[in-house]
Amino acid sequence: MIALEFKVKGNKTQYTAIDEAIRTGQFVRNKCLRYWMENKGVGQKDLYRYNTWLRSEFPFVKDLNSHACQASVERAYNSISRFYSNCKKQIPGKKGYPKFKKFSRSVEYKTSGWKLSPDTKSISFIDKKGIGKLKLKGTWELWRYDQKLIKRVRLVRRADGYYVQFCVKVNIEEPLDPSHTNIGLDVGLKEFYTDSKGGTEPNPRFYRKGEKRLKFYQRRVSRKKKGSSNRKKARNRLGRTHLKISRQREEHAKRLARCVIHSNDVVAYEDLRIKNLTKNHCLAKSINDAGWYQFRKWLEYFGQKFCRQTVAVNPDYTSQNCSNCGEVVKKSLSTRTHICECGCELDRDHNAAINILKRALGTVGHTGTWILDPNALGESASTLPDSGLEEPR
């Protein structure tokens, strides 16, 4: 399954219609959540029936395509089922009780309510919201795929315009020839990552570099009168600046992950809990600016696409243990050099990267299946879904 995104071009009337469709989808989702809160034991089928009643009760809901309304119901039920799943797993802390959406930014269609032009350069939405025909601007060659493989179409509103996303059901695997090399990665704040071979990648710090400009536009927003058109313009300019920084961070993580996966058969990295790390108010901004989660997400995506193995290991004591003799050498965060009595002297992150790779290889069987053994790591070291790590049956 892949997602292809295009920017859409239309007029103000069409953009207003898109906003109305997004608000209608948000209305259906919030109504379904309220219905679930007020009625115990409500399931997905009950929410579908309630959606049918909403379409008969509210004309503006009926104007939206029925499949788009069903997609909004599914969004509501997904948040409900995720909450139940967290409760059953007894996840510590908040369980993610479903919340009402105040500012939705997208509406999703299924296989009806839209129609592509024969040259795939425009798309028409044929429900009663009045969106009409929109031009597609992008470099993806959508004509290569059969339209029957397009399972979802999503309209997205961002600070710099409107976009349409196509979810295409195709096989993304592209096996590569073995490179006969393995690598361990230790992410950090000084360097974006240090690998087990001693190589480093500088941390770009996109947010830090753009922070001065963000403060300038934030002051502009604060000076405008609430509810005025000038304030709306200032908010949009601020939003576009934030969007640019987030895109820079995402593209940087994607580029690095692709290069790492191309060059190695096995890539090992720490199974970090970013949400817990950002509770440290002294480091939260720098951690979020680094984009570790995006990097891990793209590592696992490209690992699956190019049939490479990605292994997430338990991060405990990877910086403290000596990579040469295994002895624990305690050090604070300010100590950047690992010095052991055995004579091993390495950069702190280089030492950690070697330990990460050793820990990953220590959990590997000889049958070609890569297994993370909870007993070997002291606790369960999880990987994200579809990472290619499956236990043999």
Summary of the structure (lengths in Angstrom):
residues: 393
radius of gyration: 24.6
end to end distance: 25.8
largest distance: 77.6
contacts: 1141
relative contact order: 0.10
helix: 44%
strand: 19%
